[in-house]
Amino acid sequence: MFPKPIERAPRAWQLTYQGLLPVALIAWLLPLIAVAIFSIKPDSDFTTGNYWGWPSTFEGINNYRRVFFESDMPRYLLNSVLITVPTVIGAVALSSMTGFALGVYRFRANLWIFFMFVAGNFVPFQILMVPVRDLTLDLGLYNTKTGLVLFHIAFQTGFCTLFMRNFIRALPFELVEAARVEGVAEWRIFWFIILPLMKPALAALSVLIFTFIWNDYFWAVVLTQGAESQPVTAGITSFNAQYRAAYHLMSAGSIVAALPPVLMFFLMQRHFIAGLTLGATKG
């Protein structure tokens, strides 16, 4: 049922595994390595076709300086923060309450409502492009950060509810029953009993949703345009000119845009791993 640990494998297979692992890691990191190298190349290297060779000069400091001080990158980064943080708070808050309702209460339509939340995750987001865009136009939310936040909250709540409901169902139901016997109100049960136990799940889910929303490109392009409301993933394309692309600046901007999710993961790593593994073992 489970794969055999590598320690129990024959010595020949262990050596093969140890030899292939660095190769697989380098192949996986190769695109990121290429972007990092492109970000320190001068513009002349791209006009002369020196894409993969050694940089003729190292222009990393100049490229990153231009990204921060000669473009709208700071504005795009601020837009991403103003879009991602409210989305994480809204999606996690709503899913905590819906997960509590679906995980604690027993009623006839419980399973059907849960299936509705789950089914939304299987709808291809490409087919929603036109109706969602038309809806934002009708509501006056097109090309606004508010519209993008509301859409992301609605779209992410299904996955978050699946995550929270299953987590709450794994908690000891006796805690809820004991509180009810003592006459504790339902909202106090949620706030003072269930919510503190959900801290690892809240941390893990917050990291996941933060990464999903920060790295979103499709809906950022569909629902926003211009530096007033576009997040950083869509704003990187502003380095493209009419007849040529500034690959060195796009690469530097991509590295800058990738740093916040990475920092978020490392800052919350302990809570993230605890939330994913909680309940995996008993004892």
MOUR-V311472 format. One line per field, one symbol per residue. phi: phi as a letter, one per 30 degrees, with the letter a starting at -180 (. if undefined). psi: psi as a letter, one per 40 degrees, with the letter a starting at -180 (. if undefined). Layout:
phi->???
psi->???
This chain:
phi->.cddeddcdeeddddddddddddddddddeeddddddddcdddddddciddcddedbcceddddddddcbbceeddddddddcdddddddddddddddddddccdcbddedddddddddddcdddddcedddddddddcicdibdddddddddddddddddeddddddddddddddddddddiddddddddccddddceddddddddddededdddceddddcbaiddbdddddddddddcdcacddddddddddddddedddddddcedddddddcdjdbbk
psi->diihiddeiiddddddddddddddddddedddddddddeeiidddddeegdeahhdihfdddddddddefiedddddddddeddddddddddddddddddddddihidedddddddddddeehhedeeddddddddddefeifidddddddddddedddddddddddddeiheddddddddefhiddddddeddddeeddddddddddddddddehddddddeihiedehidddddeeehadeihgdddddddddddedddddddddeddddddddehedii.
